């Protein structure tokens, strides 16, 4: 019996040692878990999940508004494009008549310019003829004068005036 008691004591002692070891191991595990949970709590306190969710929601709304604005801008651009396209289409459809009208206008302007140039040239010829006639008349009448020095002076002055105005008329014609 004593052996049984000894055996029971040894068994109890072994069981107590095993339970004690398990108890201390579990206690160490609980401490580690508690430390890990405390670290997680600190991290979650630093990173507030509610704030992150709010931020994500705000970003989502912002993107939705951005897409909405882009759609509105695209619609506005499409409307402007359609209007411009229709304007160009209208102009192109009537372009044949516009080109015909522009050709008629060019022909009319060319005709007017040619007539104007002819008129100016005719006027210049008449002015030259007029001046020559005046000059001859003066020359004939000056021949009757006895003062040669006065005759030469008047003749030179008339030639200078003739050259001056002839040059001015030519410059005006070049501008046309």
Secondary structure as UniProt FT lines:
FT   HELIX           2..46
FT   HELIX           49..93
FT   HELIX           95..143
FT   HELIX           148..175
//
